[in-house]
Amino acid sequence: MKIEAMEREKTGISGVNLHKIVSKAEWLVARKDLLKLEKELTHLRDEISRHRRELPWVKVEKEYVFDAPEGKVTHLRLPYAQLNRDPAQLSCEDLESETK
């Protein structure tokens, strides 16, 4: 049984969605179908993460100044952990503005 066959059915009772009731054997087939999709998603997420880690880095040539408890500091004096941002957190606008 495919997952599509187990979609919710609408009832006439104020639009409430109810789950289809099936036998244990039918449920097991549908659960295995779902598990296969979940595993595909996990493998794809792992592959995307690998590609993200393999992205080349860009040398920072502009001097950035930050307000720190000890006063103004440049990015060269900040601990690496404070500068290390996940590239996925950068928007395309951030990246484009830094190239201008």
Secondary structure, DSSP 8 states (H G I E B T S, - for coil): --GGGG--EE-SSTT-EE-----HHHHHHHHHHHHHHHHHHHHHHHHHHHHHHTS------S--EEEETTEEEETTTS-HHHH---GGGS-HHHHHHHT-
